[in-house]
Amino acid sequence: MGTRSSSFCKASGVVWKINGIAVVRPIAMHSKARCALYPRSADVKRFPVPDEKVKWDVPFPEYDPVDYTAESVKCGPIWADVDFREFDAAQPKWNSLDGKVNRNSYDGKYEIGDKNPYGRTGLKGRGLLGRWGPNHAADPMLQGEWKRVGGEKVKGADGKYILQFIAVQRADTKEWALPGGMVDPGEHVNQTLKREFGEEAMNSLEASAEDKKKIEKTIANFFSGGKKVYKGYVDDPRNTDNSWMETVAFNFS
C-alpha cells in the first residue's frame, strides 16, 4: 500500500524517513486511485482521467464521474457513515473530530465536496470506504534481517541488498501490502497496529484462548518501540472523489 504525507509527501514523490535517513520514491499522481475497474465490482468503471487532468485546478468540463457506493457500505455497518445525500441526516463535521470519528486530514484542511485533495479519480461516492473524507489506517513496517544465502547477503535485480520484512497479500488486488488496517473510532493508532497485526499476520482471530494470550504478549513486547516514518495520503484503488485513504506508518526493527 503506497502512502503520502503532509510533512513527507509531495506531488512528485513519497519520502520515507528511516533511522533519520530520507528515502524518496517517485510516484505517479493517482496511479492506483484511477484504476479502470473499481475493486470488488463486476462492472463499475471509472470515468477516464488523463494524467494532465488529475488536478482540480485544471479545467475538465466534460468530467462526469460515476457515482458508486458498494452495497456492503450502503447497508449501514457500524464502520460506515450514513449517506447524507439520500437520507435526512446531518452532514459530517468536516475537518474536525466528529464525535469519535476523526475527520481531520493528515495533509491539512481539505475542500468540502467532490474534492479528493490529490485530484480527480473518475468516481464519486464512497466505493468500498465507510467514511466521507479521510479514512484512517495504521501500517507497521516490521523490518527483519538482510536476506542471506550461505551467510552472504543477497542482492536483487537492481544490485541492492534485499531487506526482508513482513507483508500480507491483499484479497482484492492480490498485491502485497503491510499488515495494517483501519483505525476504529476513538482508537489510538498503537492499538490499531497491534490488533491488525495479530489478525492479519498471526491469525489471532482463529487462535485458542491460550494462544491468543501468547500472541498478545509477543505483540505487546515487539510493539513497545517503533519510529513513525510516514503520515499522510495513500494512493489506494478504493479511493474516490469523496473518500480516500490516509495512514500512519511505523518502523519496527
C-alpha positions as CSV (number, residue, x, y, z in Angstrom):
1,M,0.0,0.0,0.0
2,G,1.6,3.3,-1.1
3,T,1.4,6.3,1.2
4,R,1.7,10.1,1.3
5,S,2.1,12.7,4.0
6,S,1.7,16.4,4.5
7,S,5.2,16.6,6.0
8,F,6.9,14.0,4.0
9,C,4.9,13.7,0.7
10,K,5.0,15.9,-2.3
11,A,3.1,15.5,-5.6
12,S,6.3,14.3,-7.2
13,G,7.2,11.6,-4.7
14,V,6.9,9.8,-1.3
15,V,9.5,10.5,1.4
16,W,10.1,7.8,4.0
17,K,12.3,8.6,7.0
18,I,14.0,5.5,8.3
19,N,16.7,5.9,11.0
20,G,16.9,9.6,10.2
21,I,17.6,9.0,6.5
22,A,15.1,10.4,4.0
23,V,14.3,8.0,1.1
24,V,12.5,9.4,-1.8
25,R,10.4,7.2,-4.2
26,P,8.9,9.0,-7.2
27,I,5.1,8.3,-7.7
28,A,2.6,8.8,-10.4
29,M,-0.2,11.0,-9.2
30,H,-3.2,8.8,-8.6
31,S,-1.9,5.8,-10.2
32,K,-3.9,3.2,-8.3
33,A,-6.8,5.5,-7.5
34,R,-7.5,5.8,-11.2
35,C,-7.7,2.0,-11.9
36,A,-10.2,1.4,-14.7
37,L,-12.3,-1.2,-12.9
38,Y,-13.2,-0.5,-9.3
39,P,-12.1,-3.2,-6.9
40,R,-14.6,-5.9,-5.9
41,S,-17.1,-4.8,-8.5
42,A,-18.1,-6.6,-11.7
43,D,-18.7,-3.7,-14.0
44,V,-18.1,-0.4,-12.2
45,K,-15.7,1.6,-14.4
46,R,-14.2,5.0,-13.6
47,F,-14.5,8.0,-15.8
48,P,-11.1,8.1,-17.6
49,V,-8.9,10.9,-16.2
50,P,-5.6,11.5,-18.1
51,D,-2.5,12.5,-16.1
52,E,-2.8,16.1,-17.1
53,K,-6.4,16.4,-15.8
54,V,-5.9,14.9,-12.4
55,K,-5.5,18.2,-10.6
56,W,-8.8,20.1,-9.7
57,D,-7.4,23.4,-10.9
58,V,-7.0,22.1,-14.4
59,P,-10.3,22.7,-16.4
60,F,-12.1,19.5,-17.3
61,P,-15.7,20.5,-18.3
62,E,-16.6,17.0,-19.7
63,Y,-15.7,15.3,-16.4
64,D,-18.6,13.1,-15.4
65,P,-17.5,10.7,-12.7
66,V,-19.5,7.5,-11.9
67,D,-21.4,7.7,-8.6
68,Y,-20.9,4.4,-6.8
69,T,-21.1,3.2,-3.2
70,A,-20.9,-0.6,-2.6
71,E,-23.9,-2.4,-1.1
72,S,-21.7,-3.5,1.8
73,V,-21.3,0.2,2.7
74,K,-24.9,1.2,1.9
75,C,-26.4,-1.4,4.2
76,G,-25.2,0.6,7.2
77,P,-22.4,-1.3,9.0
78,I,-21.1,0.3,12.2
79,W,-17.9,1.4,10.5
80,A,-19.7,3.4,7.8
81,D,-21.3,6.8,7.6
82,V,-25.0,7.4,6.7
83,D,-25.4,8.7,3.1
84,F,-26.5,12.2,4.0
85,R,-27.2,12.8,0.3
86,E,-30.1,10.3,0.3
87,F,-31.3,10.4,3.9
88,D,-32.4,13.2,6.1
89,A,-29.2,13.3,8.1
90,A,-26.7,16.0,9.1
91,Q,-23.6,16.3,7.1
92,P,-20.4,15.1,8.7
93,K,-18.4,17.6,10.7
94,W,-15.7,18.2,8.2
95,N,-12.1,18.9,9.1
96,S,-12.7,18.1,12.8
97,L,-13.3,15.4,15.4
98,D,-16.9,14.3,14.7
99,G,-17.8,12.5,17.9
100,K,-15.3,9.7,18.0
101,V,-14.7,9.8,14.2
102,N,-11.6,11.8,13.2
103,R,-12.4,13.7,10.0
104,N,-9.2,15.7,10.1
105,S,-6.8,15.0,7.3
106,Y,-3.1,14.4,7.9
107,D,-2.5,16.7,4.9
108,G,-4.3,19.7,6.4
109,K,-7.7,21.1,5.7
110,Y,-9.5,19.7,2.6
111,E,-12.1,21.3,0.5
112,I,-15.7,20.2,1.1
113,G,-17.5,18.3,-1.7
114,D,-16.2,16.1,-4.5
115,K,-12.6,17.2,-3.8
116,N,-10.2,14.4,-3.0
117,P,-7.1,16.5,-2.0
118,Y,-4.9,14.7,-4.6
119,G,-7.2,15.2,-7.5
120,R,-9.8,13.5,-9.7
121,T,-10.3,9.7,-9.5
122,G,-13.1,9.2,-12.1
123,L,-15.5,8.0,-9.4
124,K,-17.6,9.8,-6.7
125,G,-19.5,8.3,-3.8
126,R,-17.6,6.2,-1.2
127,G,-17.0,3.0,-3.2
128,L,-15.8,0.5,-0.6
129,L,-14.8,3.1,2.0
130,G,-17.0,3.8,5.0
131,R,-16.2,7.4,5.7
132,W,-16.8,10.6,3.8
133,G,-13.4,12.3,3.5
134,P,-10.4,10.7,5.1
135,N,-10.5,7.1,6.1
136,H,-7.6,6.5,8.6
137,A,-5.4,3.4,8.7
138,A,-2.2,2.3,10.5
139,D,0.6,0.3,9.0
140,P,3.5,-1.4,10.7
141,M,6.8,-2.0,8.9
142,L,8.3,-5.0,10.6
143,Q,11.9,-5.0,9.5
144,G,13.7,-8.2,9.6
145,E,17.2,-9.3,8.6
146,W,19.1,-8.9,5.3
147,K,18.4,-11.9,3.0
148,R,21.4,-14.2,3.1
149,V,22.5,-17.4,1.4
150,G,25.3,-19.3,2.9
151,G,25.9,-16.4,5.3
152,E,26.4,-13.9,2.5
153,K,23.9,-11.0,1.9
154,V,21.9,-11.4,-1.4
155,K,21.4,-8.6,-3.9
156,G,18.3,-8.1,-6.0
157,A,18.0,-7.4,-9.7
158,D,18.7,-3.7,-9.0
159,G,22.0,-4.5,-7.4
160,K,20.9,-3.6,-3.9
161,Y,20.8,-5.9,-0.9
162,I,17.4,-7.4,-0.1
163,L,16.0,-6.4,3.3
164,Q,13.3,-8.8,4.4
165,F,10.1,-7.6,6.1
166,I,6.6,-9.0,6.9
167,A,3.9,-8.4,4.3
168,V,0.4,-9.8,3.5
169,Q,-1.3,-10.4,0.2
170,R,-4.5,-8.4,-0.4
171,A,-7.5,-10.4,-1.2
172,D,-8.9,-7.8,-3.7
173,T,-6.0,-6.8,-5.8
174,K,-3.5,-9.7,-4.9
175,E,-0.9,-7.1,-4.3
176,W,1.5,-7.3,-1.3
177,A,0.8,-4.9,1.5
178,L,1.9,-4.0,5.0
179,P,-0.2,-5.9,7.6
180,G,-2.2,-2.9,8.8
181,G,-5.8,-1.9,8.9
182,M,-8.4,0.7,9.7
183,V,-8.4,2.8,12.9
184,D,-11.6,2.3,14.8
185,P,-13.4,5.4,16.1
186,G,-11.8,6.5,19.4
187,E,-8.9,4.0,18.9
188,H,-5.3,5.0,19.3
189,V,-3.0,4.2,16.4
190,N,-0.9,1.9,18.5
191,Q,-4.0,-0.2,19.4
192,T,-4.8,-0.5,15.7
193,L,-1.2,-1.6,14.9
194,K,-1.3,-4.4,17.5
195,R,-4.9,-5.5,16.7
196,E,-4.4,-5.6,12.9
197,F,-1.0,-7.3,13.0
198,G,-2.4,-10.0,15.3
199,E,-5.4,-10.6,13.0
200,E,-3.6,-10.4,9.6
201,A,-0.1,-11.7,10.3
202,M,-0.6,-14.0,13.3
203,N,-4.2,-15.3,12.7
204,S,-5.3,-14.3,16.2
205,L,-9.0,-14.5,15.3
206,E,-8.8,-18.3,14.9
207,A,-6.3,-18.9,17.8
208,S,-7.3,-20.6,21.0
209,A,-7.7,-18.5,24.2
210,E,-4.3,-19.7,25.4
211,D,-2.6,-19.0,22.1
212,K,-4.3,-15.5,21.9
213,K,-2.6,-14.6,25.2
214,K,0.8,-15.7,23.9
215,I,0.2,-13.7,20.7
216,E,-0.9,-10.6,22.6
217,K,2.2,-10.8,24.9
218,T,4.5,-11.3,21.9
219,I,3.0,-8.4,20.0
220,A,3.0,-6.1,23.1
221,N,6.7,-6.7,23.6
222,F,7.5,-6.2,20.0
223,F,5.4,-3.1,19.5
224,S,6.8,-1.3,22.6
225,G,9.1,0.7,20.4
226,G,8.9,1.9,16.8
227,K,9.5,5.1,14.9
228,K,6.9,6.9,12.9
229,V,8.2,7.1,9.4
230,Y,5.2,8.3,7.4
231,K,1.8,10.0,7.9
232,G,-0.4,11.0,5.1
233,Y,-2.4,10.3,2.0
234,V,-2.5,6.8,0.3
235,D,-2.8,6.1,-3.4
236,D,-5.4,3.3,-2.9
237,P,-7.6,1.7,-5.6
238,R,-10.6,2.2,-3.3
239,N,-10.3,6.0,-3.3
240,T,-13.0,8.2,-4.8
241,D,-13.5,11.9,-5.2
242,N,-15.4,11.9,-1.9
243,S,-13.5,9.3,0.2
244,W,-9.8,8.5,0.4
245,M,-7.3,6.5,2.5
246,E,-4.7,8.0,4.8
247,T,-2.3,6.2,7.0
248,V,0.4,6.4,9.8
249,A,3.3,4.0,9.3
250,F,5.7,2.9,12.0
251,N,9.0,1.1,11.5
252,F,9.9,-1.7,14.0
253,S,13.2,-3.4,13.8
